[in-house]
């Protein structure tokens, strides 16, 4: 199983699960055919499709309905700095330097306001960010990261766990559609007919793949609403919990086959 084959299979499955987004989805498929002939599952897809308003649009999707107190997000420190405005973080500094600012500033306070380090709003490369109401406990970080659909390939060496009150996030949050998940090989589209209140991840933890936990995507959010704490993932940790994209490709095919 290669990424191109997986992409072709996903195209069939996604429009069957979310037929109302078929026209938008096919527009992206045609754009990929012209710009990225093989498949959209690569690190530069956002750059290659950046002039497509549809790809970098937050439109569509039903409002999310959440319970609980917080939503959580795992983010590399480089992206955290890039997709906020400068305060103590500096875009010119290395990831390690900015991570050390996050780690040291504020002493032993566990959750630190993001507004201590950055200004403006938190966003992402396509104008939105992914969140989950599942608590991302750093003591089981890789297990929890895999539960929200992130293989080791997608995890930073130096990063942060973010959290935001659901009451602040919910007015900005929607259920991910197949347009939002288009560029990721790991995406579990909800069914239009089920009228879900939340998206759902793919749990990558062995053995086998299965439905994971709830997820949403969110409009840019003021840094004053977000708290953060630093995390680091060592090579040793990755070797002990070996969930890599290449190692789960066959299982992803089987998971998607079950959705047809």
VENVEN-V263088 format. One line per field, one symbol per residue. ss: DSSP state (h for helix, s for strand, l for the rest). phi: phi as a letter, one per 40 degrees, with the letter a starting at -180 (. if undefined). A space follows every 50 residues. Layout:
ss: ???
phi: ???
This chain:
ss: llhhhhhhhhhhhhhhhlhhhhhhhhhhhhhhhhhlllllllllhhhhll llllllllllllsllllllssssssshhhhhhllssllllllllhhhhhh hhhhlllllllsshhhlsslssllllllsssslllllhhhhhhhhhhlll lhhhlllsssssssshhhhhhhsslllllllllllllllllhhhllllss sssllllllsssssssssllsshhhsssssssllhhhhhhllllhhhlhh hhhhhhhlll
phi: .bccccccccdccccccbccbdccccccdcccccbbdcaccacbdcccbc ccdccbbccggcdcbbbgbbbbabaccccdccbbccbccbccccdccccc cccccggcccbbdcccbbbgbcbacbgabbbacccccccbccdcccccgb cddcbccbaacbaaddcccdcbbbccbccccdcbcbabcccdccfccaca cbcccccgbadbbcaabbddbdcccbbaacbbbcccccccbcbbdccbcc ccdcccdccc
